Amino acid sequence: MYHYVTTQGGQRSLYGLRILEIACGKGAAAYLLKQDCGAAEYMGIDLCPNFIALARDNFRNMQGVQFYVANACELPVKFDGYFDMVICLDAAHGFGGEQGVFNAYDSLFSSIHKTLRPGGLFMFEDVTYKQFHPELHAASKLVAKGGLEILFEEDLTPHIAWPEQSMQSAPIQSCFYIVSQRTDFDDTY
Ligand SMILES: C[S@@+](CC[C@H](N)C(=O)[O-])C[C@H]1O[C@@H](n2cnc3c(N)ncnc32)[C@H](O)[C@@H]1O
């Protein structure tokens, strides 16, 4: 999934890119993006300090890899305009907490927009839950509202082998994939 989403099914090279991963967990994607795909820099952020501590430990010997504890919806100003690509996989549905799945999307997308250089790409994959959000395409409307231009959308639902057990405990309805781009050329930074 990571390779498919970040390279748009093998169509995009990651070579030499500065990549920010939102909600990186323990940072396993750094191997693929930095080592295998040749990204120049990989930065992973996650809200969970324990995950970031483990990631730092695992990657302490890899050049050009950094991890920070940060909230995806309030990214530090020092990241502004820096990244060629921001990625977020299988995570944003949890950012709204008990308020609901899409609650945090507004602040998430404007936060991501700021961190991208003009022309930079946001590769986004997430799942939605039946009880919260029946409309797949509402996600892309929210991405666009955050100032990003949608380049490509795909419904990945038919390609996912949904585990029987998780369908019973949390009925996932759909999995979507959106590629968007920062197209404004703001000269204030
Ligand atoms: C389901 S895991 C996905 C991890 C990884 N992207 C993957 O696909 O393996 C969700 C991650 O989101 C992180 N997370 C939850 N809320 C967050 C927030 N507001 N900002 C940053 N990370 C957050 C959690 O700590 C967790 O590591």
The ligand as an SDF file (V2000), in Angstrom:
LIG
                    3D

 27 29  0  0  0  0  0  0  0  0999 V2000
   -3.5510    3.2500   12.4150 C   0  0  0  0  0  0  0  0  0  0  0  0
   -2.0250    4.0340   12.8730 S   0  0  0  0  0  0  0  0  0  0  0  0
   -1.3050    4.2420   11.2500 C   0  0  0  0  0  0  0  0  0  0  0  0
    0.1800    4.3070   11.2840 C   0  0  0  0  0  0  0  0  0  0  0  0
    0.8560    4.2810    9.8880 C   0  0  0  0  0  0  0  0  0  0  0  0
    0.4670    5.4390    9.0920 N   0  0  0  0  0  0  0  0  0  0  0  0
    0.5510    2.9870    9.1580 C   0  0  0  0  0  0  0  0  0  0  0  0
   -0.2280    3.0020    8.1930 O   0  0  0  0  0  0  0  0  0  0  0  0
    1.1090    1.9710    9.5680 O   0  0  0  0  0  0  0  0  0  0  0  0
   -2.5590    5.6920   13.2860 C   0  0  0  0  0  0  0  0  0  0  0  0
   -1.4590    6.5930   13.8450 C   0  0  0  0  0  0  0  0  0  0  0  0
   -1.9690    7.9280   13.9550 O   0  0  0  0  0  0  0  0  0  0  0  0
   -1.3620    8.5380   15.0850 C   0  0  0  0  0  0  0  0  0  0  0  0
   -2.1520    9.7510   15.4210 N   0  0  0  0  0  0  0  0  0  0  0  0
   -3.4070    9.8120   15.9340 C   0  0  0  0  0  0  0  0  0  0  0  0
   -3.8150   11.1010   16.0560 N   0  0  0  0  0  0  0  0  0  0  0  0
   -2.7960   11.8680   15.5800 C   0  0  0  0  0  0  0  0  0  0  0  0
   -2.6100   13.2820   15.4210 C   0  0  0  0  0  0  0  0  0  0  0  0
   -3.5710   14.1590   15.7660 N   0  0  0  0  0  0  0  0  0  0  0  0
   -1.4320   13.7280   14.9220 N   0  0  0  0  0  0  0  0  0  0  0  0
   -0.4450   12.8450   14.5710 C   0  0  0  0  0  0  0  0  0  0  0  0
   -0.5760   11.4970   14.6830 N   0  0  0  0  0  0  0  0  0  0  0  0
   -1.7240   11.0140   15.1830 C   0  0  0  0  0  0  0  0  0  0  0  0
   -1.3920    7.4240   16.1110 C   0  0  0  0  0  0  0  0  0  0  0  0
   -0.4880    7.6750   17.1830 O   0  0  0  0  0  0  0  0  0  0  0  0
   -0.9890    6.2220   15.2440 C   0  0  0  0  0  0  0  0  0  0  0  0
    0.4060    6.0390   15.2190 O   0  0  0  0  0  0  0  0  0  0  0  0
  1  2  1  0
  2  3  1  0
  2 10  1  0
  3  4  1  0
  4  5  1  0
  5  6  1  0
  5  7  1  0
  7  8  2  0
  7  9  1  0
 10 11  1  0
 11 12  1  0
 11 26  1  0
 12 13  1  0
 13 14  1  0
 13 24  1  0
 14 15  1  0
 14 23  1  0
 15 16  2  0
 16 17  1  0
 17 18  1  0
 17 23  2  0
 18 19  1  0
 18 20  2  0
 20 21  1  0
 21 22  2  0
 22 23  1  0
 24 25  1  0
 24 26  1  0
 26 27  1  0
M  CHG  2   2   1   9  -1
M  END
$$$$
